[in-house]
Amino acid sequence: MILQENLSSNSNALIVSIPTNGSKEIQYMLRIYLEIFLGISYQISKNHQDQDTSLAIGDRELTIRNAFWRKATPEYSVKDIPQKVTKSSLQVGSKKHPSVCIYGNNQLAQQDKKWVLDNDILANGFFMLTRWEESINKVRDQHDRFPSSEALAVKENFLDRPIVNEYTELLWAILMEMGIKQARKKRTAHIVPTHDVDMPYYFKSTGHYFKKTAWHLSKMHFKEASTETKVFLSGQDPYDYHEKQMSDAEIMGVQASFFFMTGGSSKYDPAYQIGSKKITSLIAQIQNRGHHIGLHPSYDTYNNLQLFREEKQRLEETIGNKITTGRQHYLRFSIPETWRIWEESEMEWDSTLGYAGMAGFRCGVCYDFPVYDFQERKELNLIEQPLIMMEVSLKQYENLGVNDAIKKVEKLKSTVSQYNGSFVYLWHNSSYEREGWEGYNTVYERTLNSKFDSLSS
Ligand SMILES: [Zn+2]
């Protein structure tokens, strides 16, 4: 992107003119759509008269109607979050494009060489990617998380659609009609296995088994004591699926990520010793097989920079390498505070942003993207790699039986493949064949093995 007043005389150049209001935010969204997602170059100029954004190639022009940016410095309030969206499809050439409209009237008009899009895909994309909705809407669940039930995407039933990808395709189709000569960036759909290591082993040691069983007996929990004795005597730890997770990723030809915890003192933190012999050896195996180690910061780190840094440093000391990636425990996340903690701790990417309550596209997208801090009005170095599906969401929050869970996974995968995106899933090592998870192995197998149903040309 080049900001200049004397624009190129090349008639094939893409020239973008932006209004004064929300100019930083609009520039960020143009960078997302044009540079990062489509990989095309453009020149930008500021337009002090018009409130709309226009994109021109020679004498052809697309105007995107401004339906959101009313002031030079944007302000956000609860009443800026719409109650309703409209859904329709917009015709470009011979193809209909699905379109969810958050701001605007969901229309596209064309006359001769002029296109007018009355669906503010800049404001809509900004709404989804920056998650400002989660900061302005103060409702929280018992873990101080923004609940999926409060999200506009859930209330208006479009969490299963990566609408920012849909806008990218719509924009590209219009640019093609306008005769763009540039080729777009090539992408391929891929699967991204990730594993938060909350409880690496069921029994930390033989002593732990005796302690646990004695406690159950003292409370007269005979069934639990007997189950644990059976598990202990079998020699098969019901949480020890790390080897399987590595092999499965290797079969698919991809690298898996394992996010380890190094601290935490809340009752939601399982607290294993990162430096213990057993865990050190597990980490070494993962690294030797070419998989990736990241941080799983504990329950109270999402709003505590110092604690976050201590835990990060502990993992770095253990593995003797810099740690730059991971995911928050319990998916606890506060916008934009947690992103800032990651940025200030020199992390490169986070993969927390999926809802615990429901699988789908929390950020409205299945591509990695640079984070924007809507309060500071600036793009961060940090990348968000949105989480699309966690097994606990399907089973415990959405209460899906095996068949419904498989259907949901296959639909999400098929949607990701249409946009050549990243299907990022989280499967814990404690969620395989054990009490309460019977049959769910089939869902896991389908997550891995159902084919990407690519509809892209
Ligand atoms: Zn966790």
Residues whose N, C-alpha, C, O or C-beta is under 5 A from the ligand:
A	BS01	ZN	D196 D198 H329 Y330
